[in-house]
Amino acid sequence: MTTQPAPLPLSDPAASSPSEADLHALRDMQRAGDHLRALAGAHGLIARFPQDREAALIAASALRHLNRIDEALASLDRLEARHPRFSLLHQERGLCHVVRRDAPAAMAAFALALQINAALPKSWQMLEGLQRLTGQRDAAAATAAQGAWLDGLPEEIVTAISLFSDGDLTRAEPLIRAFLLTKGDHPEAMRLLARIGMTHEVYDDAEILLAGVLTLMPEHRAAALDYAQTLAARHKYAEAEAALAPLLAEAPQNAMYRTLAATVAVGLGRQEEAIGLYRVLLADLPEAPPPGTDPAALAMTRADLNLWSGHALKTIGDTAGAIAAYHAAIAVRPAFGDAWWSLANLKTYRFVESEIAAMQAAEADSATAPVDRVHLAFALGKALEDSGRPAEAWQHYATGNALQRAESRARAEIFETNTAQQKRVCTPAFFAERAGWGDPARAPIFVLGLPRAGSTLIEQILASHPEVEGTQELPDIQSIVQGLQGRDPDLDNPLYPAALRDLGADEVRALGARYLAGTQVHRVLGRPLFIDKMPNNFRHVGLIKLILPKALVIDARREPMACCFSNLKQLFAQGQEFTYSIPDIARYYRTYLDLMRHWDDVLPGFVLRVIHEDVIEDLEGQVRRMLDHCGLPFDPACLAFHQTVRAVRTPSSEQVRRPINRDGMDQWRAFEPFLGELKQALGPALEDWRR
């Protein structure tokens, strides 16, 4: 009498993916050799969850065990179309080729699996055996060494690394945290937790963990690279350059090291150096992918290097070079949304109809990645707006905003809570009690306000003065705020700004000195004054006054309909998550007005308000106002700002290299039929925005 296998568990009908119990039951069937039933169960799950990669992998494995190799390979091709970076599908493909006795194809598949995920013992073992079988003794020895390193790690770490490499952070993180809690410090476990933190953009924790790894193992090259990358992500470019230096000295031709060196050079304002590095990296790329590597990965690398090169060329004003670089990126990746958007984001580029058609085709293609689709939507909006088709343009802007907002964590009430607390903490009495505190330097000029409000124009005007240096949007004030908020901030009940009350005079002066020291790396011209153009600093004017009481502050303001519309059609590289819906941007604009009026009340004269429309109508008059506020003599170069040669890293870079014009003043009016909701949401701000 035979025992009937247990029935397959049923997933929750409302679930979006199979339950672990379902998948575990199928794997048990495979281990028991019941591949037909495993295949039937996998097909049932695939019918209900067509995007699930685990069920599809089980189906392919069952087909291989049933010696239905052609069907298995076909199913893996379909799986790869949906999940190209799933390492286990490439390992399974390698096993299929082993059954077919196709050693070259098997080795290529195993090598690709390991390129994605180094924590695959079976792939290391199979690759080593095949290399020995085909007479590749040196390669087999190197492969064996890699496999031995993996064999030396605890099973929990190997499993967690594999999960992380395949993008399953939900299971990887608790597994590695539990290991560290029970087993204590382990360099590879600490490094993996740091890499998970980097993926979540928790860079401060990652920095601490990686510093710990390097204390335990100073020669850990991979951890040293991670550490330098984390420092760069935290905008600590000088420290990142120092951390990267020994790696480059040891391996000057390493592509990863040189790519990071280019990123650091951009962060330090050395654009020409970065452009040179990108060109060398592009020249060193092979024309065809080497055996065992992913052709798509080579195309992506070439596209990315051209994109980054284009950004650097744009920054120094080489528009023709930037356009050529963006086109080169598109040539190897036709659906590369970021490259299309970068052309649109030049603001002066005009698409031809064939390019619009190519973007529309890419946007409509189901194989186009979501991130590319977002960029394409905004690029199409700009292209169609420029071609005089506002209704079609608005449809694409709306699509792009909806897609981006769906991924956003923006909560308007967080900013409103912070504003209310700023008003409670930063009172006239608060500042009177702390008179004379802070660092007395008057070097910084903070140009702040909402994005797309004319701050880049103001910066370009002031940076044309021989006593003022333009830098970029510096993160240093935000870094100080993050420190005051604590490591795990409660956004609904934050420590900052209330924490300002607890600071003593020495601490306040130290924060001012920290800001000046941190920004020094960007002051390459050595001029007496420099500009920090981070727009969001308007939220921290009280902090600026406290730690740098003699700093200069300019509020760049723009008429609300023009400002909000300009934000709605802008896709930002990072941050500014309040710009992707009409209710969000209107609410943010109103709260901005409320907070700036508070600063006017409690710090009279500290902030100079400059209206963008006034600069357009009366350039010389507004230039004299700004220079007077900064204590600077008038200089005619500020009127010829468009002739000033300097790096500009914002979306308005090409616009400020032209003489003053009214081109962008009333662009929103062509879209007025679609902006009724915006008018209603702005309410009284439409009338009282100047005060």
C-alpha positions as CSV (number, residue, x, y, z in Angstrom):
1,M,0.0,0.0,0.0
2,T,1.5,3.4,-1.0
3,T,1.2,6.6,1.0
4,Q,-0.5,9.4,-0.9
5,P,1.4,12.7,-0.8
6,A,-0.2,15.4,1.3
7,P,-2.3,17.9,-0.7
8,L,-0.7,21.2,-1.8
9,P,-1.6,24.0,0.7
10,L,-3.7,26.8,-0.8
11,S,-2.4,30.4,-0.7
12,D,-4.6,33.2,0.6
13,P,-6.9,34.0,-2.3
14,A,-6.2,37.7,-1.7
15,A,-2.4,37.3,-1.7
16,S,-0.2,38.7,-4.4
17,S,2.4,35.9,-4.2
18,P,2.5,32.2,-3.2
19,S,2.8,31.4,0.5
20,E,6.1,30.0,1.8
21,A,4.1,26.9,2.7
22,D,3.1,26.4,-0.9
23,L,6.7,26.7,-2.1
24,H,8.1,24.6,0.6
25,A,5.6,21.8,-0.2
26,L,6.7,21.9,-3.9
27,R,10.4,21.7,-2.9
28,D,9.7,18.8,-0.7
29,M,8.1,17.0,-3.7
30,Q,11.2,17.6,-5.7
31,R,13.5,16.3,-2.9
32,A,11.3,13.2,-2.8
33,G,11.7,12.8,-6.6
34,D,8.0,13.5,-7.4
35,H,8.8,15.9,-10.2
36,L,5.5,15.5,-12.1
37,R,3.5,16.6,-9.1
38,A,5.9,19.4,-8.4
39,L,5.5,20.6,-12.0
40,A,1.7,20.5,-11.8
41,G,1.7,22.4,-8.5
42,A,4.1,25.0,-9.9
43,H,2.0,25.5,-13.0
44,G,-1.0,26.0,-10.7
45,L,0.8,28.7,-8.8
46,I,2.1,30.3,-12.0
47,A,-1.5,30.6,-13.3
48,R,-2.5,32.5,-10.1
49,F,0.8,34.4,-9.7
50,P,2.3,34.9,-13.2
51,Q,5.0,37.2,-11.9
52,D,6.3,35.0,-9.2
53,R,9.9,33.9,-9.9
54,E,10.1,31.1,-7.3
55,A,7.2,29.0,-8.8
56,A,8.6,29.5,-12.3
57,L,12.0,28.3,-11.1
58,I,10.5,25.2,-9.5
59,A,8.7,24.5,-12.8
60,A,11.9,24.8,-14.8
61,S,13.8,22.5,-12.4
62,A,11.0,19.9,-12.5
63,L,11.2,19.9,-16.3
64,R,14.9,19.4,-16.2
65,H,14.6,16.4,-13.9
66,L,12.0,15.0,-16.2
67,N,14.5,15.4,-19.0
68,R,12.3,17.9,-20.9
69,I,15.3,20.2,-21.4
70,D,13.9,22.3,-24.3
71,E,10.8,23.1,-22.3
72,A,12.9,23.9,-19.3
73,L,15.1,26.3,-21.3
74,A,12.1,28.0,-22.9
75,S,10.5,28.5,-19.4
76,L,13.8,30.0,-18.2
77,D,13.8,32.4,-21.1
78,R,10.3,33.6,-20.2
79,L,11.4,34.0,-16.5
80,E,14.5,36.0,-17.6
81,A,12.3,38.4,-19.5
82,R,10.6,39.3,-16.2
83,H,13.5,38.8,-13.8
84,P,16.8,39.2,-15.6
85,R,18.9,39.6,-12.4
86,F,17.5,36.4,-10.7
87,S,20.7,34.4,-10.3
88,L,19.1,31.1,-9.6
89,L,17.5,31.1,-13.1
90,H,21.0,31.3,-14.7
91,Q,22.2,28.5,-12.4
92,E,19.3,26.4,-13.5
93,R,20.0,27.2,-17.1
94,G,23.6,26.0,-16.5
95,L,22.3,22.7,-15.1
96,C,20.1,22.3,-18.2
97,H,23.2,22.7,-20.4
98,V,25.1,20.2,-18.3
99,V,22.4,17.6,-19.1
100,R,22.8,18.5,-22.8
101,R,26.6,18.2,-22.4
102,D,27.1,21.7,-23.7
103,A,30.0,22.7,-21.5
104,P,30.6,26.3,-23.0
105,A,27.0,27.2,-22.6
106,A,26.9,25.7,-19.1
107,M,30.0,27.6,-18.0
108,A,28.6,30.9,-19.4
109,A,25.4,30.4,-17.5
110,F,27.1,29.5,-14.2
111,A,29.5,32.5,-14.6
112,L,26.6,34.9,-15.1
113,A,24.8,33.5,-12.1
114,L,27.9,34.1,-10.0
115,Q,28.4,37.6,-11.4
116,I,25.0,38.4,-10.0
117,N,25.2,36.4,-6.8
118,A,28.5,35.1,-5.4
119,A,26.8,33.0,-2.7
120,L,25.9,30.0,-4.9
121,P,27.9,27.0,-3.8
122,K,26.5,24.8,-6.6
123,S,27.5,27.2,-9.3
124,W,31.0,27.4,-8.0
125,Q,31.3,23.6,-7.8
126,M,29.8,23.1,-11.3
127,L,31.9,25.8,-12.9
128,E,35.1,24.4,-11.3
129,G,34.4,20.9,-12.5
130,L,33.6,22.1,-16.0
131,Q,36.8,24.2,-16.2
132,R,38.9,21.2,-15.1
133,L,37.0,19.0,-17.6
134,T,37.9,21.4,-20.5
135,G,41.5,21.8,-19.4
136,Q,41.3,25.3,-17.8
137,R,43.4,24.5,-14.8
138,D,44.3,28.1,-13.7
139,A,40.7,29.2,-14.0
140,A,39.5,26.1,-12.1
141,A,42.0,26.9,-9.3
142,A,40.7,30.5,-9.0
143,T,37.1,29.2,-9.0
144,A,38.0,26.7,-6.3
145,A,39.5,29.4,-4.1
146,Q,36.3,31.4,-4.4
147,G,34.2,28.4,-3.5
148,A,36.5,27.7,-0.6
149,W,35.9,31.3,0.7
150,L,32.1,30.6,0.6
151,D,32.5,27.2,2.2
152,G,34.2,29.0,5.1
153,L,31.3,31.2,5.9
154,P,28.5,30.3,8.3
155,E,25.4,28.9,6.5
156,E,23.2,31.8,7.8
157,I,25.6,34.4,6.1
158,V,25.7,32.5,2.8
159,T,21.9,32.3,2.8
160,A,21.5,36.0,3.6
161,I,24.1,37.0,1.0
162,S,22.2,35.0,-1.6
163,L,18.9,36.5,-0.7
164,F,20.3,40.0,-0.8
165,S,22.0,39.4,-4.2
166,D,18.7,38.3,-5.6
167,G,16.9,41.4,-4.2
168,D,15.1,39.7,-1.4
169,L,15.9,42.1,1.4
170,T,12.8,41.3,3.3
171,R,14.2,37.9,4.3
172,A,17.9,38.8,4.2
173,E,17.8,41.6,6.8
174,P,16.2,39.8,9.7
175,L,18.3,36.7,9.1
176,I,21.6,38.6,9.2
177,R,20.5,40.7,12.2
178,A,19.6,37.6,14.1
179,F,23.0,36.1,13.3
180,L,24.8,39.2,14.6
181,L,22.7,39.3,17.8
182,T,23.4,35.6,18.6
183,K,26.9,35.1,17.2
184,G,28.5,38.5,17.7
185,D,30.6,40.6,15.2
186,H,31.5,38.9,12.0
187,P,33.0,41.0,9.2
188,E,31.0,39.5,6.4
189,A,27.7,39.7,8.3
190,M,28.5,43.3,9.3
191,R,29.3,44.1,5.7
192,L,26.1,42.6,4.4
193,L,24.0,44.5,6.9
194,A,25.8,47.7,5.8
195,R,25.0,46.9,2.2
196,I,21.4,46.4,3.1
197,G,21.5,49.8,4.8
198,M,23.0,51.3,1.7
199,T,20.1,49.9,-0.4
200,H,17.7,51.5,2.1
201,E,19.8,54.8,2.0
202,V,20.5,54.5,5.7
203,Y,24.1,55.6,5.0
204,D,25.1,56.7,8.5
205,D,24.5,53.2,9.9
206,A,26.3,51.7,6.9
207,E,29.3,54.0,7.5
208,I,29.6,52.9,11.1
209,L,29.3,49.2,10.2
210,L,31.9,49.3,7.4
211,A,34.3,51.3,9.6
212,G,33.9,48.4,12.1
213,V,34.6,45.8,9.4
214,L,37.8,47.6,8.4
215,T,38.9,47.7,12.0
216,L,38.5,44.0,12.2
217,M,40.0,43.4,8.7
218,P,41.9,46.4,7.4
219,E,42.8,44.6,4.1
220,H,39.2,43.8,3.2
221,R,39.1,45.3,-0.3
222,A,35.4,44.9,-0.9
223,A,34.5,46.5,2.4
224,A,36.9,49.3,1.7
225,L,35.1,50.0,-1.6
226,D,31.7,49.9,0.1
227,Y,33.0,52.3,2.7
228,A,34.2,54.8,0.1
229,Q,30.9,54.5,-1.8
230,T,29.0,55.1,1.5
231,L,31.1,58.2,2.2
232,A,30.4,59.5,-1.3
233,A,26.6,58.8,-0.9
234,R,26.8,61.0,2.3
235,H,28.5,63.8,0.2
236,K,31.7,63.3,2.2
237,Y,33.7,63.5,-1.0
238,A,37.0,64.4,0.5
239,E,36.8,61.5,2.9
240,A,35.7,59.2,0.1
241,E,38.7,60.2,-2.0
242,A,41.0,59.4,0.9
243,A,39.4,56.0,1.4
244,L,39.6,55.2,-2.3
245,A,43.2,56.3,-2.7
246,P,44.9,53.1,-1.5
247,L,42.6,51.0,-3.6
248,L,43.4,52.9,-6.7
249,A,47.1,52.8,-5.9
250,E,46.9,49.0,-5.7
251,A,44.7,48.5,-8.7
252,P,44.7,51.7,-10.9
253,Q,43.0,50.0,-13.8
254,N,40.1,48.7,-11.7
255,A,36.9,49.9,-13.4
256,M,34.8,50.1,-10.2
257,Y,37.5,52.1,-8.5
258,R,37.8,54.5,-11.4
259,T,34.0,54.9,-11.7
260,L,33.8,55.9,-8.1
261,A,36.8,58.2,-8.5
262,A,34.8,60.0,-11.3
263,T,31.8,60.3,-9.0
264,V,33.9,61.8,-6.3
265,A,35.5,64.2,-8.7
266,V,32.1,65.4,-9.7
267,G,31.2,65.9,-6.1
268,L,34.3,68.0,-5.5
269,G,33.5,70.1,-8.5
270,R,36.3,68.7,-10.7
271,Q,34.2,68.1,-13.7
272,E,36.9,68.0,-16.3
273,E,38.7,65.3,-14.4
274,A,35.5,63.2,-14.2
275,I,34.9,63.6,-18.0
276,G,38.4,62.3,-18.6
277,L,37.8,59.3,-16.4
278,Y,34.5,58.5,-18.1
279,R,36.2,58.7,-21.5
280,V,38.9,56.3,-20.5
281,L,36.4,53.9,-19.0
282,L,34.3,54.0,-22.2
283,A,37.4,53.4,-24.3
284,D,38.4,50.4,-22.2
285,L,35.0,48.7,-22.6
286,P,35.1,45.7,-24.9
287,E,33.1,45.9,-28.1
288,A,31.4,42.6,-27.4
289,P,30.7,41.0,-24.1
290,P,33.3,38.5,-23.0
291,P,32.2,34.8,-22.6
292,G,30.2,34.2,-19.5
293,T,29.1,37.8,-19.1
294,D,25.7,39.3,-19.5
295,P,25.4,41.3,-22.8
296,A,22.7,43.5,-21.3
297,A,25.1,44.4,-18.4
298,L,27.7,45.6,-20.9
299,A,25.1,47.8,-22.7
300,M,23.9,49.2,-19.4
301,T,27.5,50.0,-18.4
302,R,28.1,51.8,-21.7
303,A,24.8,53.7,-21.4
304,D,25.5,54.7,-17.8
305,L,29.0,56.0,-18.5
306,N,27.7,58.1,-21.4
307,L,24.9,59.4,-19.3
308,W,27.2,60.5,-16.4
309,S,29.6,62.0,-18.9
310,G,26.7,64.0,-20.4
311,H,25.8,65.3,-17.0
312,A,29.4,66.5,-16.3
313,L,29.6,68.1,-19.8
314,K,26.3,69.9,-19.2
315,T,27.6,71.2,-15.9
316,I,30.6,72.9,-17.5
317,G,28.4,74.3,-20.3
318,D,29.5,72.0,-23.1
319,T,25.9,71.5,-24.4
320,A,26.9,69.9,-27.7
321,G,29.1,67.4,-25.9
322,A,26.3,66.6,-23.4
323,I,23.8,66.0,-26.2
324,A,26.2,63.7,-28.0
325,A,26.8,61.7,-24.9
326,Y,23.0,61.4,-24.2
327,H,22.5,60.2,-27.7
328,A,25.3,57.7,-27.3
329,A,23.5,56.3,-24.2
330,I,20.2,56.0,-26.1
331,A,22.0,54.3,-29.0
332,V,22.9,51.3,-26.8
333,R,19.7,51.4,-24.7
334,P,16.8,52.8,-26.8
335,A,14.4,52.7,-23.8
336,F,16.9,54.5,-21.4
337,G,14.4,56.9,-19.9
338,D,17.1,58.8,-17.9
339,A,19.0,59.7,-21.1
340,W,15.8,60.9,-22.9
341,W,14.8,62.9,-19.8
342,S,18.4,64.4,-19.6
343,L,17.9,65.7,-23.1
344,A,14.6,67.2,-22.1
345,N,16.1,68.6,-18.9
346,L,18.6,70.7,-20.8
347,K,15.5,72.9,-21.3
348,T,16.9,74.2,-24.6
349,Y,16.9,70.9,-26.6
350,R,14.1,70.4,-29.1
351,F,13.0,66.9,-30.0
352,V,12.2,66.0,-33.6
353,E,9.1,63.9,-34.4
354,S,11.1,60.7,-34.9
355,E,12.5,61.1,-31.4
356,I,9.0,61.7,-30.0
357,A,7.8,58.5,-31.8
358,A,10.7,56.5,-30.4
359,M,9.9,57.7,-26.8
360,Q,6.2,56.8,-27.3
361,A,7.1,53.4,-28.5
362,A,9.4,52.8,-25.6
363,E,6.9,54.0,-23.1
364,A,4.2,51.7,-24.6
365,D,6.5,48.7,-24.5
366,S,5.5,46.3,-21.7
367,A,9.2,45.3,-21.3
368,T,10.2,48.9,-20.4
369,A,11.3,49.1,-16.7
370,P,9.1,51.2,-14.4
371,V,11.9,53.7,-13.7
372,D,12.4,54.2,-17.4
373,R,8.7,54.7,-17.9
374,V,8.7,57.5,-15.4
375,H,11.5,59.3,-17.1
376,L,10.0,58.8,-20.5
377,A,6.7,60.3,-19.4
378,F,8.3,63.5,-18.2
379,A,10.5,63.7,-21.3
380,L,7.5,63.3,-23.6
381,G,5.7,66.0,-21.6
382,K,8.5,68.4,-22.3
383,A,8.8,67.3,-26.0
384,L,5.1,67.8,-26.6
385,E,4.9,71.0,-24.7
386,D,7.7,72.4,-26.9
387,S,5.9,71.3,-30.0
388,G,2.8,73.2,-29.0
389,R,0.6,70.2,-27.9
390,P,-0.3,71.1,-24.3
391,A,-3.1,68.6,-23.9
392,E,-0.9,65.7,-24.9
393,A,1.9,67.1,-22.9
394,W,-0.2,67.4,-19.8
395,Q,-1.4,63.8,-20.1
396,H,2.3,62.7,-20.0
397,Y,3.2,65.0,-17.1
398,A,0.2,63.7,-15.2
399,T,1.2,60.1,-15.9
400,G,4.8,60.7,-14.8
401,N,3.7,62.5,-11.6
402,A,1.2,59.7,-10.7
403,L,3.9,57.0,-11.2
404,Q,6.4,58.9,-9.1
405,R,3.9,59.9,-6.4
406,A,2.9,56.2,-6.0
407,E,6.6,55.4,-5.1
408,S,6.9,58.5,-2.8
409,R,6.9,58.5,1.0
410,A,6.0,62.2,1.1
411,R,3.7,63.3,3.9
412,A,2.7,66.9,3.9
413,E,1.9,66.9,7.6
414,I,5.5,66.2,8.5
415,F,6.6,69.5,7.0
416,E,3.6,71.3,8.6
417,T,4.5,69.8,12.0
418,N,8.0,71.0,11.6
419,T,6.9,74.4,10.6
420,A,4.6,74.7,13.7
421,Q,7.5,73.7,15.9
422,Q,9.9,76.1,14.3
423,K,7.4,78.9,15.1
424,R,7.1,77.7,18.7
425,V,10.8,77.3,19.3
426,C,12.4,80.1,17.2
427,T,10.9,83.2,18.9
428,P,12.3,86.7,19.3
429,A,13.1,85.8,23.0
430,F,14.9,82.6,21.9
431,F,17.3,84.6,19.7
432,A,17.6,87.5,22.2
433,E,18.8,85.0,24.9
434,R,21.4,83.7,22.5
435,A,22.7,86.9,21.0
436,G,26.4,86.7,20.2
437,W,26.4,82.9,19.9
438,G,27.6,81.0,16.9
439,D,30.5,81.4,14.5
440,P,31.0,85.0,13.5
441,A,32.0,84.3,9.9
442,R,30.0,86.1,7.2
443,A,31.2,84.0,4.3
444,P,28.1,82.0,3.5
445,I,25.3,83.4,1.3
446,F,22.3,81.0,1.5
447,V,20.0,81.2,-1.5
448,L,16.9,79.3,-0.6
449,G,13.2,78.9,-1.3
450,L,11.2,76.5,-3.4
451,P,12.8,74.6,-6.3
452,R,12.2,76.2,-9.7
453,A,11.8,79.6,-8.2
454,G,14.8,81.4,-9.7
455,S,17.5,80.5,-7.3
456,T,19.9,79.3,-10.0
457,L,19.6,82.7,-11.7
458,I,20.3,84.5,-8.4
459,E,23.3,82.3,-7.8
460,Q,24.7,82.9,-11.3
461,I,24.3,86.7,-10.9
462,L,26.1,86.7,-7.5
463,A,28.8,84.2,-8.6
464,S,29.6,86.7,-11.4
465,H,30.9,89.1,-8.7
466,P,34.7,88.8,-8.1
467,E,34.2,88.5,-4.4
468,V,31.6,85.6,-4.5
469,E,32.1,82.0,-5.4
470,G,29.3,79.7,-6.6
471,T,29.3,76.2,-5.3
472,Q,26.3,73.9,-5.5
473,E,23.4,72.7,-3.4
474,L,25.3,71.8,-0.3
475,P,24.0,69.2,2.1
476,D,25.8,70.4,5.2
477,I,22.9,72.2,6.9
478,Q,20.7,69.1,6.4
479,S,23.5,66.9,7.8
480,I,23.5,69.0,11.0
481,V,19.7,68.7,11.2
482,Q,19.9,65.0,10.9
483,G,22.4,64.9,13.8
484,L,20.0,67.0,15.9
485,Q,17.1,64.7,15.0
486,G,18.9,61.6,16.3
487,R,19.6,58.2,14.6
488,D,16.0,57.0,14.5
489,P,13.8,60.1,14.2
490,D,10.1,60.1,15.0
491,L,8.8,62.3,12.1
492,D,5.5,62.8,13.9
493,N,7.2,64.1,17.0
494,P,10.7,65.1,16.0
495,L,13.5,66.1,18.4
496,Y,14.4,69.0,16.0
497,P,13.9,71.9,16.3
498,A,13.1,71.6,20.0
499,A,16.7,70.3,20.4
500,L,18.0,73.8,19.6
501,R,16.9,74.9,23.1
502,D,19.2,72.4,24.7
503,L,22.4,73.5,22.9
504,G,24.9,75.5,24.8
505,A,27.0,78.4,23.4
506,D,30.0,76.2,22.8
507,E,27.9,73.6,21.0
508,V,26.3,76.2,18.8
509,R,29.7,77.7,17.8
510,A,31.0,74.3,17.1
511,L,28.1,73.6,14.7
512,G,28.9,76.8,12.9
513,A,32.5,75.9,12.6
514,R,31.5,72.4,11.4
515,Y,29.5,73.9,8.6
516,L,32.3,76.1,7.5
517,A,34.9,73.3,7.6
518,G,32.6,70.9,5.7
519,T,32.0,73.4,2.9
520,Q,35.6,74.5,2.6
521,V,36.3,71.7,0.1
522,H,33.9,73.4,-2.4
523,R,35.6,76.9,-2.1
524,V,38.3,76.2,-4.7
525,L,38.6,79.9,-5.8
526,G,39.2,81.2,-2.3
527,R,36.8,84.2,-2.6
528,P,35.6,85.9,0.6
529,L,32.0,84.8,0.1
530,F,30.4,81.7,-1.2
531,I,26.9,80.5,-2.1
532,D,25.0,77.6,-0.7
533,K,22.1,77.1,-3.0
534,M,20.2,74.2,-1.2
535,P,16.6,75.4,-1.6
536,N,15.2,73.4,1.3
537,N,17.4,75.4,3.7
538,F,14.4,77.8,4.0
539,R,13.1,75.3,6.6
540,H,16.2,75.9,8.8
541,V,16.7,79.7,8.7
542,G,16.4,79.6,12.5
543,L,19.3,77.1,12.8
544,I,21.3,79.2,10.3
545,K,20.8,82.3,12.3
546,L,21.8,80.5,15.5
547,I,25.0,78.9,14.3
548,L,26.1,81.5,11.7
549,P,24.5,84.8,12.9
550,K,26.3,86.9,10.3
551,A,25.4,84.7,7.3
552,L,23.6,86.3,4.4
553,V,20.2,84.8,3.3
554,I,18.2,85.4,0.1
555,D,14.7,84.0,-0.4
556,A,14.1,83.3,-4.1
557,R,10.4,83.5,-4.7
558,R,8.2,83.0,-7.8
559,E,4.5,83.6,-8.5
560,P,2.7,80.5,-7.3
561,M,1.0,79.2,-10.5
562,A,4.3,79.5,-12.4
563,C,6.4,78.0,-9.6
564,C,4.0,75.1,-8.9
565,F,3.5,74.2,-12.5
566,S,7.3,74.3,-13.1
567,N,7.7,71.8,-10.3
568,L,4.9,69.6,-11.5
569,K,6.7,69.1,-14.9
570,Q,10.1,68.6,-13.3
571,L,11.5,65.1,-12.5
572,F,14.1,65.6,-9.8
573,A,17.2,63.4,-9.4
574,Q,16.4,62.9,-5.8
575,G,14.3,64.4,-3.0
576,Q,11.6,67.1,-3.5
577,E,8.9,64.4,-3.2
578,F,6.2,67.0,-2.6
579,T,6.3,68.0,-6.3
580,Y,4.5,65.0,-7.8
581,S,0.9,65.9,-7.1
582,I,-1.2,69.1,-7.3
583,P,-2.4,68.9,-3.7
584,D,1.1,68.2,-2.4
585,I,2.8,71.1,-4.2
586,A,0.1,73.6,-3.4
587,R,0.1,72.6,0.3
588,Y,3.9,72.9,0.4
589,Y,3.8,76.3,-1.2
590,R,1.3,77.6,1.3
591,T,3.3,76.2,4.2
592,Y,6.5,77.8,2.8
593,L,4.8,81.2,2.8
594,D,3.7,80.7,6.4
595,L,7.2,79.8,7.5
596,M,9.0,82.6,5.6
597,R,6.6,85.1,7.2
598,H,7.6,83.8,10.6
599,W,11.2,84.4,9.8
600,D,10.4,87.9,8.7
601,D,8.6,88.5,12.0
602,V,11.3,87.1,14.3
603,L,14.4,88.0,12.3
604,P,13.6,91.3,10.6
605,G,16.0,92.1,7.9
606,F,17.9,88.8,8.1
607,V,16.3,87.4,4.9
608,L,16.2,89.4,1.6
609,R,13.2,88.4,-0.5
610,V,13.9,88.5,-4.3
611,I,10.9,88.0,-6.6
612,H,11.8,86.2,-9.8
613,E,9.4,88.3,-11.9
614,D,11.0,91.5,-10.5
615,V,14.5,90.2,-11.6
616,I,13.2,89.6,-15.1
617,E,11.6,93.1,-15.3
618,D,14.3,95.1,-13.6
619,L,17.6,93.3,-13.6
620,E,19.9,96.1,-12.6
621,G,17.6,97.3,-9.8
622,Q,17.4,93.8,-8.3
623,V,21.1,93.1,-8.7
624,R,21.9,96.3,-6.7
625,R,19.4,95.2,-4.0
626,M,21.1,91.8,-3.7
627,L,24.6,93.3,-3.7
628,D,23.7,95.9,-1.1
629,H,22.3,93.1,1.1
630,C,25.6,91.2,0.8
631,G,27.6,94.3,1.5
632,L,29.2,94.2,-1.9
633,P,30.0,97.0,-4.4
634,F,28.1,97.0,-7.7
635,D,30.0,95.2,-10.5
636,P,28.8,95.2,-14.1
637,A,29.7,91.5,-14.5
638,C,26.6,90.7,-12.5
639,L,24.5,92.1,-15.3
640,A,26.4,90.0,-17.8
641,F,25.9,86.9,-15.7
642,H,25.3,84.7,-18.8
643,Q,29.0,85.3,-19.8
644,T,30.3,83.9,-16.6
645,V,32.0,80.5,-17.1
646,R,31.4,78.2,-14.1
647,A,29.9,74.8,-13.3
648,V,26.1,74.8,-12.8
649,R,24.5,71.6,-11.6
650,T,20.8,72.4,-11.6
651,P,18.1,71.9,-14.3
652,S,18.4,75.6,-15.1
653,S,22.0,75.4,-16.1
654,E,21.4,76.1,-19.8
655,Q,18.9,78.8,-19.1
656,V,21.2,80.9,-17.0
657,R,23.8,80.9,-19.7
658,R,21.6,83.1,-21.8
659,P,20.7,86.7,-21.3
660,I,17.7,87.6,-19.2
661,N,14.5,86.7,-21.0
662,R,10.8,86.1,-20.4
663,D,10.6,82.6,-22.0
664,G,9.5,80.8,-18.8
665,M,7.4,83.5,-17.3
666,D,3.9,82.4,-18.5
667,Q,4.5,78.9,-19.7
668,W,1.8,77.7,-17.3
669,R,-1.0,79.6,-19.1
670,A,-1.0,77.2,-22.0
671,F,-1.9,74.5,-19.4
672,E,-4.5,76.7,-17.6
673,P,-7.4,74.4,-18.6
674,F,-5.8,71.6,-16.6
675,L,-4.8,73.7,-13.6
676,G,-8.1,74.5,-12.0
677,E,-7.4,72.2,-9.1
678,L,-4.1,73.9,-8.5
679,K,-5.7,77.4,-8.4
680,Q,-8.3,76.1,-5.9
681,A,-5.7,74.4,-3.7
682,L,-3.4,77.5,-3.6
683,G,-6.3,79.6,-2.4
684,P,-5.3,82.9,-0.8
685,A,-1.7,82.3,-1.8
686,L,-2.6,83.4,-5.3
687,E,-3.1,87.0,-4.0
688,D,-0.8,87.4,-1.0
689,W,2.3,85.5,-2.2
690,R,4.6,88.5,-2.3
691,R,4.3,89.4,1.4
